[in-house]
Each structure stands twice: as structure tokens, then as C-alpha cells.
Amino acid sequence: MKPVRLAIAIAFALSAFAAHAADDAVTPQKATNLGEVDVTAKLDEARNSLSPDTGSSQYVIDRQTIQALPLGDSTPLNQVILQAPGVVQDSFGQLHVRGDHANLQYRVNGVVIPESIGGFGQTLDARMIENVKLLTGALPAQYGDRTAAVVDITTRSQKQDGIGGSVGITGGQFGTLNPNATLFGREGKWSFFLTANYLENDVGIENPTSSRKAIHDHTNQVKTFGDLSYLINDDTRLSFMFGATNNRFEIPNNPGQDAQFGYLDVTNFDSSQLNERQQEKTRFGILSLQGKLGSTAYQVSAGQRYSGLDFTPDDIGDLMFNGVASDVRRSNRADTLQADFSTPLGDSHTLRYGIYGSFERANATNNSLVFPADADGNQTSTTPLNILDTSRILARTYAAYLQDEWSIGSQWTVNYGLRADKFNAFKPESQLSPRLGVVYQPTDSTTIHAGYSRYFTPPATESITPTAIAKFVGTTNALADNGNDLPLAERSSYYDVGISQKFGDAWTVGLDSYRRNVQRLQDEGQFGAAVVYSTFNYDQGKIKGDELTVNYDGGALTAYFNFSYNRAVGKRVITSQYNFSPDDLAYIYDHYIHLDHDQKYTSSGGVSYAFGEGTRVGADYLFGSGLRSDGIVPNGDHLPAYFQLNLSVAHDFNLTPIGATHAQLALVNALDRTYEIRDGSGIGVGAPQFGPRRGVFLSLQQDF
């Protein structure tokens, strides 16, 4: 039996909006070589066979869906993923899936891309995507390390011989300017895909106030991606993927704040004049050999990723407001090796197995200015001191998995396997993790799935900064010398069950429920002035939730609706306790509290209607009941609910003989509702952030 998609997978795929211009339209330079196209299709099919289609919940967003979003291809990747159920938006572009803090794994063409340090820069660009799958729930054994969700991206590629591409620009309010160019082609055994874009605007980071225009919030961002492939023979392909980003941000200011410390003869400082900045860089390159040996499909990849972050403070201002001004430098270089294999055994079994390894070198430097202080933290001098705090971490990750997909008759599919993980940075930690997924399809219109996965999640090496607490004793940056300095690997048991039901040809309804029991639950917080995240652990955690999806595909009219409930709580902080107040630590020691990223209700939806071949109107929305804030107890309250409505209209103009000109007008936050994502309170939250204000943007794209 052909493997069936799990609950909601088919449903979300049907939510693709009506298409506009044909994707990857090119003017062929010569007749298509059908043999080469067939070889490429066969190799793509072999690569796809490496990943099972069972054992987890799958949400598919294709290229047409992305292009139909209000900003189309200019939509940041995190905003694309927000269209899936169970995904919660946070400040600095962060995402939370099913009650987890970050913990997302990104794969491009089946290859793991190690995560970047950046707090809010987006590394990958939507223009590179043919389709993206969000895999959640009880994942099969081949998925490990980052397990809240797997963002599995298939890149665009040229389908026939010739050269093609597009150039375009998006512009609009808040100083937005976003030119882009894409080039792709195929010639003989070679094929390539290249894309690059530049973005600048005045809303690089969420505004810390409710005003329409943020103060000191300009950003410049450059992103590139490339994929070069060579067909060695009919069964073997060599490819090289690479990407680079360079993102610069001004940290927005919150006016009207009172200085807490004196600096030399200065006692007042206008907080609207602060000049903090942050730069984030990411580079990656991956060489892959992929193909078939007899009936066995394989892909072996070796790669390297470099990520760097530089935070530059306003020395005088940061000292006067925070008592510390830290010039923060972080870098992380990861070397990776990944090998995946798939071998069919008869008509009923497919054996999948593989290995993964990474070696990371993480460096952190905090060059800080602080004031002398007494034992109670009171400033004793207005002349600052300089303290240099450096650290280096070497981390090794090893993993191996073995799993079998067993088709039983025409209605049952069982995917069972075992994964072994080992992580060694400060001390060796390891786990052997069983996985089991079952899919039952009693009719062509009904799919039921259930699964169990044991997870082992190492701490994110790039978010670990061992602090020399003793260096800051007697200063305004003194930290409590208590608890463990370094985070631990998280261990959890995940249970997932769901059903997908089709009604006629147009309607699909899905329901999914999940539970997760966690030991050493990992969380992250932004502690201090720098917009940098640090990892800590709760001793215990409990996460549960439910998801409902409804999809309609009526041809010209398509629509989708997602609604999610989630509850995520943790108890007893057991690492990095110096980041918390003694009162908070004492309460959390004996009580479960909501995690700072826990949002009880989340919803997204959209509708699109196509008028003929070239015109389309659409609308989509985001709703949330509010992230956590402090109440009587830590994280005991939540922010007010929010609703953001976006509208768009698009039309294709045949103005030139080389291809269609696509125009798209977007109205973001059409109701101009002011809402707060964070208010600066709660465990692990540094500053307030507000959602986007109403903005009008126009995109023009010319294919050739």
C-alpha cells in the first residue's frame, strides 16, 4: 500500500490558494531533453523515499500558497510557517510549535541545516521554496535533536533545458525596499538555482511602544541561496547547496525611561537617544552525493555552518539605565556529516537507517563596563570598570537510527524504529529512544493515526554562555552565585493521535491531540540588554494540546481555518538560576508555572478567490489569546488577545513578450489594531514588543 499522509496532511495541502502565473516559467533555449528530465525526476523520487510519510502530523505549504500570501515571495519564512496550525508568533521573529520554545529543525532537500545564533534575523528566504512541510507530533526515528517540529524544505529547480528567472521589487510604508533576483537553468548534466535579495525598512525589530513609528529601528538585510547539481550518471547526482545572510539592526528605543545610575558628572539621559545595534551573519555550504545502488536509495552529505552575532551597546546609556554595557560577541562553527539510506524489503517493508554527526565550536565574549557596588547592589562610584568575560565550548553530537515501515494489507501502516543519541559538551549525555507510529485508513476518505516517540534534545550550543560569576562580584552586574551554570539535555515522552476526514470533493476536517511529559525541560530567555537568548532548564514539564483544521477547495474559491489549544507548564528551575530573582525561584521550586511562551488559544485562517486566469483577491488572519506576563505569581497572567487581518489583490499583466508581469498589493493589519506581543514582564522576557501597524506594500515581479 502506498504510504498515506497522516491526519491533516492532505487537509493542509488542499489549502493552497488559486495559482497565478505558471511557476518557473522560462523561454527554452533549445528542445527539452526528456531523458535528462526523467533521470532528475527519478532521483528526486529516490531522495523522497528516504523520509517516511507516516508517524507524524504533516502540514504542507506549497509555492502557490506562499505566493498568495499578502506579501507573496517577500513573506519572511517565519510568517509562512505561522499559517500552519499550532504555531505561535513571538517577538524577534521567534516561533513556538505545540508549546515548545524554538526547538525547530530545518532541513533543505533532506539535509539538516544547523540553527543560527541570531535572535531575530531570518536565514532562509521564501523565494527558494518549492514546498515546505511542517512535521510535528510523534516523529519517526530519523528525526532527532530539534523535535518540536521539522521544517522540511524542498527547493525550486529548473524542469527543462534553458535559462530563466525573475527580477522584482517590493516597496511600501515604513521605508520598505526589497529588490530581488532569481536565476535558474539546466544545460546537459548541469542545473542550478540562485536567488538573492536585499531588504531595508524602519521596523527591523518589534516596536517597544504602541506608536506607529518606532525610534531607531532601521534594518539592512542581505540574503543569498544557491543550489548547483551535476548528474554523474542515471543513478547518481552530486549537488552543492550554499547560503549566506548578513543582517544589521538598530535596537529600537523606549522613550521616557528613568536612568538608574549616574555616570561621571552625567545624571540624566534621554532613552530615545540610545544607540544600540546588532549584526547577525550566517554562512553554510553542503556537498551531497545522492542516488541509488540497486534498490537502495541514499544521500550522504557533508557541510559546514558559521553563525556570528555582534551586539554593540550604547556605553553611557546602557550604564545609566542597566548598570552594565556589554559588547557581546558570539560565534559558532558547526561541521556536519549526515547519511540516510532506504531499502525496500519485499512488498510490505521499507527499511530506513542512517547516521548523523556534528562538531561545534562556540565562542562567546562579553566585554563589559560596570560600576562598583556594595553588597546590596548600590552604586559606590560613577567611574565605570571594564571586565572581560570569555568562554569557549566544544560540542560533539552523534546519532544513529533504524526504522521499518510495514504495510499490513491495504488499510494499516506501522512505522517502528529506534534512535541512539549522544551529546558531549560539558559531560556525556545519551539516550536510546524508541519510536512507534500507526496509521489506519478504513475508507478512502478517513485517515486515523497514533504515535509515541521518546525524545532526547541537547541544549542549543550557540545559546550557552558560561558566565564567570566571580568576576562581577562587587559591581552593578553582580549575579547570585547559586545553582548550575550549564544547561542539560531534555528528555521527553510524546503521545499523538489524530483523524482526518474528507467530506465530498471540497471539504476536509482534521483533529489532532498531543501530550508530552518532560524531564529537564529546556526554555530560553532574553536576560539583560543584549537581544541574545540563553538556555535554562526546568526540572519537570507538562505540555498538552489539541488542533482543529477545516479546509475547503472549490476551485476558484479556497479557504482554510486552524484553531489550537495548548497548555505548557514547568516546575523548579535547575540550571542558570542566577538569571532569576530569589522570590521567583522559591515559588517555582514547589509550583508549576506557565512557560513564558505558552498561549492558550491560537488560530489562523484565510480565503482566496480567483477571477479567471490573472486576478486574485485574498485575506488571511492571525489570532492569539496572548503570551504570558507576570501576575500574582511568575507568568501567572497573559496579555490581551489580538487579531490581525491582512488583505491582498493580485493581477498578472502581459506587458512584455518575455513573460508575465505580476503585481500584488498588500494591506497588512488592515484594521490597524494595536496589540502587544510582550510587555517586558514574566520569566525570561526582556522588553515589551508590539505587533505591526497598518502598512501598504506593492510587489512587482517580472519573469523571463
N, C-alpha and C positions, 0 to 999 in steps of 0.2 A: 504494500500500500504506500502510495506517495505520502510523505510526512505532512501532516495537517498543521496549519498555523494554530497557535493557541488562542485562548479567549481574547477577544478584542483586536487581534492582529488583523483579521480580514476587515473588521469594522473600521479601524482607523485608516487602513489603506483606501477604503471607499470614500473617505472624507476629502480626497484630492479635489481641488477646485477645478472648474472648467478651464481647459487649456487655451492659451492664446497662440502666439506664433509657434511653429514647429521647433522643437528643441534641437540645438546643434545644427541648424540649417547651414549648409555650405554650398558653394558653387564648385562642383567636382572639376578637378584639373584634368582628369582622364577617366576612362571607363573603370567602374568598380571591379576590383579583383575579388570575386565571390569566394574563392578558395581561402584567401587570407582572412576574410571576414568570418568564414565558418570556423577556421582554426582559432581565431580570437574568441568567438562565442563558446567553442568547446573548452578552452582554457578558463574562461570566466565561469562556466558551469562547474568545472573541476574545482576551482577555488571556492565557489559557493558551497560545494559539498563538504568542505572542511568544517562548517558550522552547522550544528543540528538545528532543525526548525521546531524542536519540541523541548519541553522542560521549563519554559518561562513564558511570561506575557510579552507580546511583541506589539509595538506601535510603529507603523511605517509612515513616514512623511516623504513624498516623492518631490521631484523637481517642480512639477506643475503646482503642487501645494505651496511650495516656497515662493514661487513667482506670483502667486495670487495673494500673498500677504500684503498689507498696505505698502510696505517698503520694498516688496519684491526681493530681488537678489541682494539688495542693500541691507536686508534684515540681519542683525547680529545673530550668530549661531544660538546664543542662549535664548533669544526671543523666539527662534524657530522651535526649540525644544519645549518652550512653555505651552505650545499648542497641544502637547500630549497630556493625558490625564495624570494626576498625582504629582505634577511638577509645580513647585512653589518658587516664586521670584523673591530675591533678596537684594540688598544693596550691593554695590560694587559688581553687579553682573552675576552674582552667585546664584546657583540653582540648588534646590533641595528636592530630592525624589523620595517619596514614601518615608518621610520623617528622618532622612539621613542628612548630615551636614556634608555637602560636596560629595566626596567618595565616588566620583564618576570616573569610569574608564572610557577612554577614547580610542577607537580603532579605525584605521583608514585602510580599506581593502583587506581587512582581516588582520592587520598588523597593529599591535599595541603602540600608541604614542604616549610616552611618559608625560605626566602632567607638568604644568609650568608653575612657577612661583607666583606669578602676578595675581594681585588681589582683584583687579577689575579689567584687565586687558583681555580681549578675545584673540586667541591664537589662530583659530581656523576660520575660514571665510565661507559663507553660504554659496558663493559662486562656483566652488569646486564640487558641489554635491550633486550627484545623480539621484540618490535617495539616502535617507538616514533612518535607521531602526533604533528605537529605544527599547532595550531589553531589560525587563525588571522581573522581580519575583524570585522563584527558586531556579537559579541559573544552572546549566549543565556544568560538568566538571572542568571544562576547558577555560572557564571564566573564573578568575581569582583576583586577589589584591583589592581592586576597587570594585565593589559589588552592589552599591546602591542602584546603579543602572549602568548599562553598557551602551554608549553612543557609537553605533556601528555605521560608519560612513562608507558608501560606495561612490567613488569619484566619477566625474564625467569623462567620456572618452570619445574619440572620433570613430564613427561607424563605417566609414568608407574612405577610399583613397582621395587625397586632396587636402587643401588647406582652407581653414575657415576660422571664424571668430566673431568678436563683437567689441565695440567700444561704447562707453556710455558715461553718464554723469547723473548724480542725484544732488539736488540742492534745495535749500529751503530756509526756514526760520532757525534762529539760534546760531546763525553763522555757519550753517551746514554746507559743506562742499565735499563731494565724494566721487571723483572721477575713477574709472576703472577700465581695464582692457583684458581681453581673453583671447588666446590664440591656441588652436588645436589642429592636428593634422595627422595624416598617415601616408607613408611612402614606402612601398615594398615591405620589408620586415620591421621598419621603424614606425613608431607612433609616439605622439607627445601631446600633453595638455599643460598650458601655462596660464596663470591668471595673477593679476596684481591690482591693487587699489590703494588709493590714498584718501584718508578721511581727516577733516578738521571740523570742529564745531566748538561751541561755548558751553556744552553740557557734557563734558567728559566723564564726570562723576556726579552722582545724585546731589542735588542742591540740599544743603543742611537747613535751609529755611523754606518757607512756603511761598516766597516771592517768585515771580515769573522768571526773572533773570538772575542766575547765580553770580556771585562775586568771585573772580579769579578762578575760572573753571574751564579754561581753554585746553583743548587736546589736539595733538597731531599724531596720526597713526598710519603706518605703512605695513601692508601685508602682501606676501607673495606665496604662491604654491606652484609646484611643478611635478609632473609625472612623465617619465621617459621610459618607453618599453621597447624591447628588441626580441623578435621571435627567433630563437635559436633553431628550433625545428617545430614540427607539428605538435609535439607534446611538451615543449619546454619554452618558457618565457623568462627573460631577465628584465627586471624593472628597477628604476631608481626614483624614489619619491623624496622631495625636499620641500621645506617651507621655512619662512622667516617672518618675524614681526619685530617692529620697533615702535613702541607706543610711549608717548610723552604726555604727562598730565600735570595740570595745576591742581592743587588741592583746594577746593572751594572754601571760602571763609564764612564764618558765622558772626555777623556784626553785633556789637552791644555786649560783648563778654567782658567781665571784670578780671584784671590782672591779679594774680595771687601772690606774686613775688616781686621784689624790687631788683633792678639791675643797675649797678653803679649808682649814678645820680638820676636814673630814669624811674619814675613811679607809675606812669600811665602809658598805655599802648593801645592804639586803635586796632581791634581784632579784624576789622575789614581790610587792613593793610598787610596782613600776614602774607608771606611769600614762600609757602611750602610747595615742593614739586616732587614728582615721582616718575621714573623711567623704567620700562619693562622691556626686556629683549628675550626672544626665543628663537632658536635655530634647531632644525632637525633634518637628518638625512638618513634614508633607509634603503638598503640594497636587498632585493628579494629575488630568489630563484623559485619559480612556481611551475607546476606541470603535473604529469602523470608518469608513473613507472608501472607498466602493466595496468592493473585495475586500481592501484593505489594513487590517490591524489595527494600532493604535498605542496607546502610552501615553507621555505626556510629564509629567514630574514635576519640581517644584522644592521644595527643602526646606532646613532648617537643623537642625543638631545642636549642642548645647552640652554639654560634659562638663567636670567640675571635680573635683579631688581635693585634700584638705587633710589633711596628716599633722601631728599635734601631738605633739611629743616630751615625755618627762619630762626636763626640763632637767638637773637634778642627776644623776639616774640614768643617762641616756644619756651624759653627760660622763664619769662614772666608769667605765662599762663599755666605751664605744666611743671616748672621746676627742673626740666630736663630738655635739652635739644640734642637729639641723636641723629647723626649722619649714618644711615643704615645701608649696608651693602650686603646683598645675598647673591650667591651663585650656586648653581647645581648642574653638574655634568653627568649624564647617565649613558652608559654603554649597554646595549641590549642585544640579546640573541633569542630568537623565537623560531620554533619548528613545529608545524602541525601536519598530521597525516590522517587520511581517511581510507579505509579498506573495506569494501563490501564482502560479507561472508554469506554466500548463498543469496536467496531471495528475501530473507527475513531479517538479516542482521547487517548493521554497518558499524564497524569498529573505528573509533576515533581516538587518537593518542598524540601526545606531544610534550614538549618541554619549553620552559621559559626561564631566562636568567637576566639579571641586571646588576650592574656595578655602578654605584653612585658616589660622587664626591661633592659634598655640600659644604660650602664655606659661608660664614657669617661674621660680619664686622660691625660693631656699634661704636662709633667714635662720639662720645657724649660730653656735653657741657652740663655741669650740675652746680648747685650751690652747697656750701657746707651747711649742716643742720645739726640740731641737738637730738637727744634720744627720742623726743616727742615729734620729730619731723619739722620743727620750727627753724626757719632760715636764720643763720647766725652771721652771714656775711653776704654782701651784694656783689662780691667778686667771684665769678664762676671758676670752677676747677674743670680740668679735662681728664676724662677716663676712657681708656681704650679697652674694649672687651671683644675678644675674637674667639672663634671656635671653628673646628673642622670635624666633619663626620664622614666616615666611610661606611657605606651600607651595601650589603650583598643580599640579593633576593634570588631564590631558586624555587622552581615549581615543576611538577610533572603530573600528567593526568592520563587516565584511561577510562573510556566510556563506551557503552554499546547501545545503539538504537535498535530496538527489537520490535518489528511489526508483527502483531498477532492477528491473523485474519484480516478483515477489511475494516475493522472498527477500532481496534486497540493499537496504541503505540506506547512502548515503555522505553524510557531513556535512563539508564542507571550507570553510575561510574564512581570513581574515587580520585581525589586530588591530594597531592602532598605538597605542602608549602614550608619553606624555611626562610627566616629573615634574621640577619645578623648585622647589627649596627653597634649596640652597646652590650648586648648579651644575646646568645642564640635563642630564638623562639621558633616553634614549629608546630604543625598540626596536620593530621590526616583527616580529610573531610569527605564523608560520603554524600552522594547526590542521587536523587530519585525523582523522575518526572513521569506522569502517566497521562495519556490523552485518550479520551473515549469519544467517538463520533457515531452516535446511534443513528443519525439521519444525515442527509446532505446539508441540512440547514442548522444542525445543532452540534456544537463542539464543547466538550467539558474537559477541564484539565485540573490536575492537582500535583503538587510537588513539595519536596523537602530538600533543603540544602544546608549543610554545615559550612560556615564561612570563617576565614582567617584573614584579617585585614591589618597589614602592617601600618604603622604611622607614616604619614607623608613626610619623607626625609627633608624636603625643602621647607617644611613648616616647623622644623625642630631647631631651636636656638638655645643651647645650653648657656645659662647666664651665670657669670661669676658673681654671685650674690655678695660675697665678702668685699668686692671692690667698691661697692656703693654704700657700705656702712658709713653712717655719719654724713650722709648727703640727702638732698631733697628727692633722690631717686632710690632711697633705701627700700629693700624688699624684705618681706618676712622670711626668715631662714627656717622654713618648715616644709616637710613633705619631700616627695621625689622630684628630681629635676627633669627627668626624661620620660616621655610617654611610652605606653605599652601597646602591643598588638591587640586588636579587638577580636573577640571570638563570639559567634552568634549562631543560633538555630533559626532558620527561616521556613515558614509554612505558608503555602499559597494555594488557593483554589479558585476556579472561575468557570464561567459559562458564557458562550456567545451563541446568539440565536438570530437567524435571518427570518424576516417576515416578507414574503414575496421577493421581488427582484430589487426593491429600492431600500428597504429598512433593515438595519442590523442593530441589535441591542446587546451590550455586554455588561457583565457584572463580575467583579473580582474582589476577593477578600484576602488579607495577608496578616500574619502575626510574626513578630520577631522577638526572641528573648536574647539579651546581650549581656556578656561579661566584658568588663573593661571598655565600656562604650566610649568611643572617640568623639570628641567635639573640637571645634576650633573657635577662637575668639580673637578680636582685634583689640589688643591691650596696648595702651599708650597712644602717642600722637601719630606714629607712622601707620600707614594703611597697609599693614602686614599682618598675616594671620599666624597664630601659634596654636599648637595642638595640646590638648589635655584629655584626661580620662575620668569618666565616672566609673565607679565600681560595678554598678548594675544599670541596665536599661530595659525598658519595655516599650515596644512600638507596635501599633496595630492600625488597621485602616481598611476602608472599602472604596471601590471605584465603580462608577456607573458611566457607560458611554452609549450614546444614541447617534446613529449616522443615517443620513438619507442621501441617496444618489438617484436623482430623477432626470439625469441627462443634463439639460441646460441649468437646472437648479440643483445645487448640492448644499448640504448643511451638516454640521456636527455639533455635539454637545457633550461635555465631560463634567462630571461632578465627583469630588473626592472628599472623604472624611479621614482624618488622621489624628492620632494621639501618640506623642513621643515624650517619654519621661525618663529621668535618670536620677540616681541617688549616690551620694558620697563621692566627692572629688578625691582621687587617689594619686594624681600626678599634677605637677605645676601649680601647687596650691598657693604659691606666693603671688599669683595673679589675682587672688580673691581676698575679700575682707574677712576677718575672723568671724564676724557675725554670720555672714553668708555660709562660710564653711561649716560652722556649727549647726546651722539649720539643715543644710543639705546632707550632713552626716547621717541623720536619722529619718529624713523625709525625701520622698520622691518629689522632684520639681519638673515642670515642663522645660524641655530644651528650648533654647532661645529662638530656634528656627521652626518650632512647632506651630503650624497653622491648622486650626480645626477643620475649616471648610475651604475648599478651593474649587474653582470652576473656570472653564474656558469653553468657547464655542465660536462658531462662525457660519456665515451663509454667503453663497456666491451665485450669481445668475449671469449667464452668457447670452448676449443678444447677437445671434448669428456667429460669424467666424472671428470678428475682430474687436468686439466690445464686451466688457465685463464690468459689473459692479459687485462690490463685496463689503462685508462688515464682519468684524470679529471683536471679541471682548475677553477681558480677564477679570476675575472676581476673587477676592480673598477675605476671610474673616479677620485677618490681622495677625502679624507676628507677635511674639511675646514681649512684654515690658514688665518692669518691676511693679508689684503691688504691695500688699501687706507682707508677702514672702517673696523671695527671689523668683523672677519670671512668673509671678502669680497673677498677672493681668495680661491683657492683649490690646493692641492698638485697634482703632475703629476699622470696620470693614471698608473695603474700597471696591470701586467698579471703574474700569477703563474701557471705553468704546472707541474703536478705530474704524474708519471708513475709507473706501478707495474706489476709483473708477479708472479703467484702463482701456486703451484703444490702439490698434495697430494701423499704421499709415503706410501705404505702398508708395513712398516718395521717390525711391531710387531703384534702379534695376538690380542692385547687388543684394537686396534683402529688405525685409520689413523694418520699419522704424517703430519701436514700441514706446508709447508714452503712458505713464501711470501717475496719477495724482492721489496723494495720501493725506488724510486728516487724522493725526494721532491724538488720542484723548479728546475726541470731538466735543465732549460735554465740558471740557476744561475743569474736571473735578480735581481739587487739591487733596492729595492723600499722602499719609506718612508711612513709609516702609519701615523705618526705625525711628525711635525717639531718643536714643542715646543711653537708655537705661537697660537693666537686665544683665544677666550673666553673659560675658563675652561680647558685649556690644560697646563700640567706642564713641559714636557720634550720631546725631539724627540725620536721616536722609528722606527726601521726599520724591515721589514719583514724578514722571514727566508732565509738563504743562502742555496745553494745546499747541500743536505745530502743524504747519502745512509744508508738504515736500513734493517736489516734482522730479520724476525719473525719466530720462530719455536714453534709449538703448538702440544702437544701430548694428544689425547683423551684417556679416559679409561672407 
